Amino acid sequence: MTELIAAVDAVDVRFPTSRELDGSDALNPEPDYSATYVTVRTSSGQEGFGLAFTVGRGNEITVAAVRSLAPLVVGLPVAEVLADLGAFSARLTRDSQLRWLGPEKGVIHMAAAAVVNAVWDLRARRAGKPVWQLLADLSPEELVSLVDFRYIADALTPGQALAILRAAEPGRAQRRAKLLEDGYPAYTTTPGWLGYTDDKLVRLAKEAVADGFGQIKLKVGVDPAADERRLRLARAALGPDVRIAVDANQAWGVEQAIEWLRRLAPYDPYWIEEPTSPDDVLGHAAIRRAVAPIRVATGEHVHNLVMFKQLLQAGAVDVLQLDASRVAGVTENVAILLLAAKFGVPVCPHAGGVGLCEMVQHLAMFDYVAVSGTTEDRVIEYIDHLHEHFVDPVRIRAGHYLAPTEPGLGARMRPESVARFAFPDGLEWTVAAAG
């Protein structure tokens, strides 16, 4: 009997991080880190797990969007889906009616990410490999076949992508061995949430460096005097050799960003992240020209590979921050990694949020082994929240992500956590409502 995809289940899972102001920034002062948690089940009883990250209210909309995609998935032959995940991704992102809700952006695209990631997780589990290794074991031709070049061929052709992958192929085995031995460099945002006191910032910053992190990140963007004070305290505590990035989370207009950053420049910020609207390609380019040598970084809210293409073509970013679930999952991120390699821009993935550390590490590690072939000026974001809710949580040693060895993408949550934090009926939320 042919094995079919039997179900696509979605659960609204929310964690009350707003109670301690974990995750607080200029535009998200009281976030509740949340996941649209997806399980793809086959008729043989196998499962794949994926998620899309949100910050509380509205997570139910992403859950509803996943359920609207389910009829495109349920009943498909599993073997055919897993044999051509490029076509599967296109099936979700290019449906003639659902496409009107994007196209290829927003809630419907994030819902596609959760489903696509779950199917990649299923494929990796069946292969007995972590996703980074599954991808890195594919031939250059197989990797190129995943990419939809329709809107990016003016910046990256299939032939150029193939050449990038073939150039990296000879060193794959050595880089894989080094990755398994040393891990992948990380930086931490844990000290820098905007709602934290100065004392907590300094204490956590010192702890981060003691733990082996060579870079931290501070949130900025509400009060220039407070930002200057916090950055001055962090710099005094850590000295000149530790990189301190800052993140405005889209709080500023273009001219405002330039003026604000001139006040912070004496404290040597390594990069400014999301200085303005993530849709403003030319604005990012203008800021980059004006604030150099401070680097400009963005990507966690960039809708799709077309916008990444334009940011790269316009010379608007120094650091590309792809996200595991803002674009349509693993498949689209393969294309984005190839674009970044073509333009020579380092990728430092966004991972602040529930489950993002677990998933995005696979993309960076695949990039190192099979695409860019380097970790120079590349770090994966790390926060120390909520990993206990995952079956295969990230492992950090001396400021490095240790390469996952368990099969899958790392998105599988513990059943007891899903039950407790399901919204609005999980115990965590019913007790809060009653209290």
C-alpha positions, 0 to 999 in steps of 0.5 A: 500500500502506498504510504501517504501523508495522513495529517497536518496538525497545528497547535498554538503554543505560547510561553509567558516570557513577558512576565520577566521581560525576556525577549523585550525590545524596542517594538516588542516590549512584552513578548510571549514567545510562541510557536505555531507547532506543526506535526506532519503524520504519515499513514505508516505512523511516522512523524515530522515536526516543524514550527513558526515563531511568533511573539504571542497575540496572533499566533492563532492566525498562523495556526489557522493558516497552517490548517488552510494549507493542510488540504494541499498536503494530506493525501500526497504520496510520501515518497514523491514528496520527499524525493522532490522537496523543491516541488513540494515547497512550490506547491505550498507557496504558489497555490493559485488561490492562497498565493493571493494572501502573500504572495510569498510573505506574511502569515501564509508564508510563515505557515508554509515554513512550519509545514516545509520544515516539518517535512524536512524533519520527516525526511531527515528522520527517515534517513537517520541524519540531522538536517545539516548533514542530510543537506551537506550529503546532497550532490550539488545538482540535487541542491540546485534542484531545490531552488526556484530561480524564477525571480532571482536568475538576474542575480544568481543563475543555476550555473552559478549556484552549481559552481559555488557548490562544486567549488566547496565540494572537495573540502566537505569531509574535512569541514564536517569533521572540524564542525563535529569536533569544534562546533560553530561560533555563537553570540548571545543576546541573553544580556541585552533585553531592553527591559533588563536593569543595568546591573542585570545587563552587566552581570549577564554580559560578564557571564557570557564572556566567561562562558566563551562568547566573543560577541554579545548583543544589546537591544536599543531604540527607545531612549538614546541616552539610555542606549548610550549609557547601557552600551557604555556600561557594557563596553566598560565591563567587557573591554575593547576586544569583545564584539558588542552588536546592537539591535533596533528592531525596526524602531527608527526612520532612516535619518533618525537611525543615522543620528542615533548611531553617531551617538553610539559610535564611540562605544564601537558597536559591531553591527546595527541590526534592523535599523529601519523598516525591513522592507526599506532596501534603499533605506538600509543602503543609505544607513550603511553608507552613513554609519560605516564602519558600523556594519548593517545587519538584517533578515529576520523579518525579510519576507522572501528570497526576492527581498534578500536578492535586492538587499544584496544587489543594492549593497544594503547589508554587511551581514545577512540574518536569515530566519528558519521560519520567516521565509518558507523554511529549509528549501527557500533558505538554501536559495538564500544561502546561495545568494549570500555566497554569490555576493560574498556576504556573511550569514549570521542567522537570527535565532532569538525565539522559541525553537529557532536556535534548534532549527537555524543551527542546521542552516548555518552548519550546512552553509559551512560544510557545503556552500561558503566553506567558512565560519569567518565573521559568522556567528549564530545567535543564541539565547538561553531561554526555553530549550528545556521544552525540546526533545533535542535541545541545542548544546553550547560549549565555550561559545560554540553550538555543538553540531546536532547528531540526532536525526531531524531538524530539532523542532520536536517539542516535549509532549508535556510542554505542548500540553502545558503551554497550549493556548488558551486551554493549557494549564499554564494559561488556565491557571493564570486566567483564574488567578 
